[in-house]
């Protein structure tokens, strides 16, 4: 696939992307002088129109509807950027709808009837605008089977899923396993974990990775080192104090998000425990603030841009009538900062 898009052609030829499209497709009259200038730039840049994209242009609106549950939630903007990145390369366009669920329902994601109408209205609006397909971006990973009907339009989900549609998810279990593996490489064996909400899919998968690592590295298993939080800093603080005040406290704590990791840091400070000299901490999500607290938080970075890109790519394949093989899940990446140290012997 060409890495040059019609936006690049338009910029160099000093015309609009629509004019470049008219020249390529011959769909409207363009002055001879403008046409020659565009054609010259196409030749100079060795632009090769994407056949699949050209086919979509002839048969469809070349527009994709993107439904975001809330654009203010940390994961959503980078996923949208990934969708835009791929759409640009395919010379496709997106229409973005923001459900604003964080403001409307908070984290009551189990209360489906509280937000079903917002989702249905968004789908109806996009169908009215003749989009070719849709991408739905969740604010929290969960099963959305039966939430709405797209009336036959193809849809791809990311950061959430249904039982019947293509979805792009990252590998939570692998990320948790890698976090524990990193701590063992630093000499830690007394490793505690503070989970998110017990009914959360990421919590279950990350706990699965934790248990696998315990077995793989033959680490001591202490049920008291497994705590169930709620994603908020206060739960990280409270549960970390419980862990650190035991007769045999852990030397490392994995918090299932960076927000709870900040709570762990607060508890350690109150107890006079130095980080990372006496306690190592790993968070999840690579939130922006994690780089600026002191010490900066070692964390697992989520492949959000890649998820958005793959979601758009998958939808493009579906629109071409191709079978989509999602293959391996995008993987998280360990970001090494200052909250983990070698265990002193």
C-alpha positions as CSV (number, residue, x, y, z in Angstrom):
1,X,0.0,0.0,0.0
2,X,1.3,3.4,-0.9
3,X,2.5,5.6,1.9
4,X,1.6,8.7,-0.1
5,X,-2.0,9.9,0.2
6,X,-4.0,12.4,-1.7
7,X,-3.5,14.9,1.1
8,X,0.2,14.8,0.3
9,X,-0.6,15.4,-3.4
10,X,-3.0,18.2,-2.6
11,X,-0.4,20.0,-0.4
12,X,2.3,19.9,-3.0
13,X,0.0,20.9,-5.8
14,X,-1.6,23.6,-3.7
15,X,-5.1,22.4,-4.4
16,X,-7.8,20.7,-2.2
17,X,-8.0,17.0,-1.6
18,X,-11.3,17.1,-3.5
19,X,-9.7,18.4,-6.6
20,X,-7.0,15.7,-6.5
21,X,-9.8,13.1,-6.1
22,X,-11.7,14.6,-9.1
23,X,-8.5,14.4,-11.2
24,X,-7.8,10.8,-10.2
25,X,-11.4,9.6,-10.7
26,X,-12.4,11.9,-13.5
27,X,-15.7,12.6,-11.7
28,X,-15.8,16.4,-12.3
29,X,-14.4,19.0,-14.7
30,X,-11.1,20.5,-13.6
31,X,-9.3,23.2,-15.5
32,X,-6.6,21.9,-17.9
33,X,-3.9,23.9,-16.0
34,X,-4.9,22.5,-12.6
35,X,-5.3,19.0,-13.9
36,X,-1.8,19.1,-15.5
37,X,-0.3,20.4,-12.2
38,X,-1.9,17.7,-10.2
39,X,-0.9,15.0,-12.7
40,X,2.7,16.3,-12.6
41,X,2.8,16.1,-8.8
42,X,1.3,12.5,-8.9
43,X,4.1,11.5,-11.3
44,X,6.8,13.2,-9.3
45,X,5.7,11.6,-6.0
46,X,5.2,8.2,-7.7
47,X,1.7,8.1,-6.2
48,X,-0.1,4.8,-6.8
49,X,-3.8,5.0,-6.0
50,X,-5.1,2.2,-3.7
51,X,-7.3,0.0,-5.8
52,X,-9.4,-1.0,-2.9
53,X,-9.9,2.6,-1.9
54,X,-10.7,3.6,-5.4
55,X,-13.3,0.9,-5.6
56,X,-14.9,2.1,-2.4
57,X,-15.0,5.6,-3.8
58,X,-16.9,4.5,-6.8
59,X,-19.5,2.4,-4.9
60,X,-19.8,4.0,-1.5
61,X,-19.6,7.3,0.3
62,X,-16.0,6.6,1.5
63,X,-17.0,7.7,5.0
64,X,-16.8,5.8,8.2
65,X,-18.8,6.6,11.4
66,X,-16.8,6.5,14.6
67,X,-18.8,6.3,17.9
68,X,-16.7,7.1,21.0
69,X,-18.2,6.4,24.4
70,X,-16.4,9.5,25.8
71,X,-13.6,11.4,24.1
72,X,-12.4,12.7,27.5
73,X,-11.5,9.2,28.8
74,X,-7.8,8.6,28.6
75,X,-7.7,5.7,26.1
76,X,-10.1,7.2,23.5
77,X,-8.1,10.1,21.8
78,X,-5.1,7.9,20.9
79,X,-7.4,5.2,19.4
80,X,-9.1,7.9,17.3
81,X,-5.7,9.1,16.1
82,X,-4.9,5.5,15.0
83,X,-8.2,5.3,13.1
84,X,-7.5,8.7,11.5
85,X,-4.0,7.5,10.6
86,X,-5.2,4.5,8.7
87,X,-8.2,6.3,7.2
88,X,-5.8,8.9,5.7
89,X,-3.7,6.2,4.1
90,X,-6.9,4.7,2.6
91,X,-8.1,8.1,1.5
92,X,-11.2,7.6,3.6
93,X,-13.0,10.0,5.9
94,X,-14.5,9.7,9.4
95,X,-17.5,11.2,11.1
96,X,-17.0,11.2,14.9
97,X,-19.8,11.0,17.4
98,X,-19.2,11.4,21.2
99,X,-21.7,9.7,23.5
100,X,-20.3,11.6,26.6
101,X,-21.0,8.5,28.8
102,X,-18.5,9.5,31.5
103,X,-20.4,12.6,32.1
104,X,-23.8,11.0,31.7
105,X,-23.5,7.7,33.6
106,X,-20.1,7.7,35.2
107,X,-18.8,4.2,35.5
108,X,-22.1,2.5,35.7
109,X,-21.4,0.4,32.6
110,X,-23.5,-2.5,33.9
111,X,-26.6,-0.2,33.6
112,X,-27.0,-0.8,29.9
113,X,-30.5,0.7,29.7
114,X,-29.1,4.0,31.1
115,X,-27.0,4.6,27.9
116,X,-28.7,2.4,25.2
117,X,-30.6,5.3,23.8
118,X,-27.5,7.4,23.4
119,X,-25.8,4.6,21.4
120,X,-29.0,3.9,19.3
121,X,-29.3,7.6,18.5
122,X,-25.7,7.8,17.4
123,X,-26.1,4.8,15.1
124,X,-29.3,6.2,13.6
125,X,-27.6,9.6,12.9
126,X,-24.6,7.9,11.2
127,X,-26.9,5.7,9.1
128,X,-28.8,8.8,8.0
129,X,-25.5,10.2,6.8
130,X,-24.9,7.1,4.6
131,X,-21.7,5.9,6.3
132,X,-20.2,2.8,4.8
133,X,-19.5,1.2,8.2
134,X,-18.8,2.0,11.8
135,X,-16.2,1.7,14.5
136,X,-17.2,1.7,18.2
137,X,-14.7,2.8,20.8
138,X,-15.4,1.7,24.4
139,X,-14.5,3.7,27.5
140,X,-14.1,0.4,29.4
141,X,-13.6,-3.2,28.0
142,X,-16.8,-5.2,28.2
143,X,-19.3,-7.2,26.2
144,X,-21.7,-5.0,24.3
145,X,-23.7,-7.7,22.5
146,X,-27.2,-6.5,21.7
147,X,-26.6,-2.9,22.5
148,X,-27.9,-1.7,19.1
149,X,-28.7,-2.7,15.5
150,X,-26.5,-1.3,12.7
151,X,-29.1,-2.5,10.1
152,X,-26.6,-4.5,8.2
153,X,-23.8,-2.0,8.2
154,X,-20.5,-3.5,9.1
155,X,-19.0,-2.5,12.5
156,X,-15.8,-3.1,14.3
157,X,-15.4,-2.7,18.1
158,X,-12.2,-1.7,19.9
159,X,-11.6,-1.4,23.7
160,X,-14.9,-3.4,24.0
161,X,-16.4,-6.3,22.1
162,X,-19.5,-8.3,21.1
163,X,-20.0,-12.1,20.6
164,X,-20.6,-11.8,16.9
165,X,-18.5,-8.8,15.5
166,X,-14.8,-8.2,14.8
167,X,-13.1,-6.6,17.8
168,X,-9.6,-5.3,18.4
169,X,-8.3,-5.8,21.9
170,X,-4.9,-5.7,23.5
171,X,-3.4,-8.5,25.5
172,X,-4.1,-7.8,29.2
173,X,-2.8,-11.2,30.3
174,X,0.5,-10.8,28.5
175,X,1.0,-7.4,30.0
176,X,0.5,-8.5,33.6
177,X,2.8,-11.5,33.0
178,X,5.5,-9.2,31.6
179,X,5.2,-6.8,34.6
180,X,5.8,-9.7,37.0
181,X,8.6,-11.1,34.8
182,X,10.3,-7.7,35.0
183,X,10.1,-7.6,38.8
184,X,11.5,-11.1,39.1
185,X,14.4,-10.0,36.9
186,X,15.1,-7.4,39.5
187,X,15.2,-10.0,42.2
188,X,11.7,-9.6,43.6
189,X,9.7,-12.6,44.7
190,X,7.3,-11.2,47.3
191,X,5.1,-9.4,44.8
192,X,1.6,-8.1,45.6
193,X,-1.1,-7.0,43.1
194,X,-3.9,-4.5,43.5
195,X,-6.6,-5.3,41.1
196,X,-9.3,-3.1,39.6
197,X,-13.0,-3.8,40.0
198,X,-13.7,-7.5,40.5
199,X,-16.3,-7.7,37.7
200,X,-14.0,-6.0,35.2
201,X,-12.6,-8.0,32.2
202,X,-9.2,-6.3,32.4
203,X,-9.0,-7.2,36.1
204,X,-9.7,-10.9,35.4
205,X,-7.2,-11.1,32.5
206,X,-4.5,-9.3,34.4
207,X,-5.0,-11.5,37.4
208,X,-4.7,-14.5,35.0
209,X,-1.3,-13.2,33.9
210,X,-0.3,-12.7,37.5
211,X,-1.2,-16.3,38.4
212,X,0.6,-17.6,35.3
213,X,3.7,-15.7,36.3
214,X,3.5,-17.0,39.9
215,X,3.6,-20.6,38.5
216,X,6.2,-19.9,35.7
217,X,8.7,-18.3,38.1
218,X,7.8,-20.5,41.1
219,X,7.1,-17.4,43.3
220,X,5.6,-17.7,46.8
221,X,1.8,-17.5,46.7
222,X,0.2,-15.5,49.5
223,X,-3.5,-14.8,49.1
224,X,-3.0,-11.8,51.4
225,X,-0.9,-10.2,48.7
226,X,-3.9,-10.1,46.3
227,X,-6.1,-7.1,46.9
228,X,-9.3,-6.0,45.0
229,X,-9.4,-2.3,44.3
230,X,-11.8,-0.1,42.2
231,X,-9.4,1.8,39.9
232,X,-9.4,4.8,42.1
233,X,-6.4,6.3,44.0
234,X,-8.1,6.0,47.3
235,X,-8.3,2.2,47.0
236,X,-4.7,2.0,46.0
237,X,-3.8,4.0,49.1
238,X,-6.0,1.9,51.5
239,X,-5.0,-1.5,50.2
240,X,-1.3,-0.6,50.0
241,X,-1.4,0.3,53.7
242,X,-2.9,-3.1,54.4
243,X,-0.1,-4.8,52.5
244,X,2.7,-2.7,53.9
245,X,1.7,-3.1,57.5
246,X,1.7,-6.9,57.5
247,X,4.5,-8.7,59.3
248,X,6.1,-9.8,56.0
249,X,5.2,-7.1,53.5
250,X,5.8,-7.4,49.8
251,X,8.9,-5.8,48.2
252,X,7.0,-4.9,45.0
253,X,3.4,-4.0,44.2
254,X,1.7,-4.1,40.8
255,X,-1.2,-1.7,40.6
256,X,-3.6,-2.4,37.7
257,X,-3.7,1.3,36.7
258,X,-1.5,4.3,37.3
259,X,-4.2,6.1,39.3
260,X,-4.1,3.4,42.0
261,X,-0.3,3.3,41.7
262,X,-0.3,7.0,42.9
263,X,-2.4,5.8,45.9
264,X,0.3,3.2,46.7
265,X,3.0,5.9,46.6
266,X,1.1,8.0,49.0
267,X,0.7,5.1,51.4
268,X,4.4,4.3,51.2
269,X,5.3,7.9,51.9
270,X,3.1,8.0,55.0
271,X,4.7,4.9,56.3
272,X,8.2,6.2,55.7
273,X,8.9,3.6,53.0
274,X,11.3,4.8,50.3
275,X,10.5,4.1,46.6
276,X,12.1,2.3,44.9
277,X,14.8,1.5,47.5
278,X,12.4,-0.3,49.9
279,X,9.4,-0.8,47.6
280,X,9.1,-1.2,43.9
281,X,5.9,-0.2,42.1
282,X,4.5,-0.9,38.6
283,X,1.4,0.7,37.2
284,X,-0.7,0.2,34.0
285,X,-1.9,2.5,31.2
286,X,1.1,4.9,30.9
287,X,-1.1,7.9,31.8
288,X,0.5,11.3,31.1
289,X,0.9,12.1,34.8
290,X,2.9,8.9,35.5
291,X,6.0,10.5,34.0
292,X,5.8,13.6,36.1
293,X,5.2,12.3,39.7
294,X,8.2,11.6,41.8
295,X,9.5,9.1,41.4
296,X,8.2,8.6,37.9
297,X,6.1,5.4,37.6
298,X,7.3,2.3,35.7
299,X,4.2,1.3,33.8
300,X,2.7,-0.8,31.0
301,X,1.9,1.3,28.0
302,X,-1.3,0.3,26.1
303,X,-1.1,0.0,22.3
304,X,-4.0,2.4,21.7
305,X,-2.9,3.9,18.4
306,X,-2.3,0.4,17.0
307,X,-5.7,-0.7,18.1
308,X,-7.4,2.2,16.3
309,X,-5.3,1.6,13.2
310,X,-6.1,-2.1,13.2
311,X,-9.8,-1.4,13.7
312,X,-9.9,0.9,10.7
313,X,-7.9,-1.6,8.7
314,X,-10.2,-4.5,9.6
315,X,-13.3,-2.5,8.6
316,X,-11.7,-1.7,5.3
317,X,-11.2,-5.4,4.6
318,X,-14.8,-6.1,5.6
319,X,-16.0,-3.4,3.1
320,X,-14.0,-5.1,0.4
321,X,-15.8,-8.4,1.2
322,X,-12.7,-10.0,2.7
323,X,-12.6,-12.2,5.7
324,X,-10.9,-10.6,8.6
325,X,-8.4,-12.5,10.7
326,X,-7.6,-10.5,13.8
327,X,-4.6,-12.6,14.6
328,X,-2.4,-11.8,17.5
329,X,-3.6,-9.1,19.9
330,X,-1.6,-5.8,20.0
331,X,0.8,-6.1,23.0
332,X,1.5,-3.7,25.8
333,X,5.0,-2.3,26.3
334,X,6.9,-1.9,29.5
335,X,8.0,1.7,30.1
336,X,10.9,1.7,32.5
337,X,11.1,4.7,34.8
338,X,12.2,5.3,38.4
339,X,9.7,3.3,40.6
340,X,11.4,-0.1,40.3
341,X,14.9,-1.0,41.6
342,X,17.0,-4.1,42.1
343,X,16.1,-5.9,45.3
344,X,18.8,-5.2,47.8
345,X,20.5,-8.4,49.1
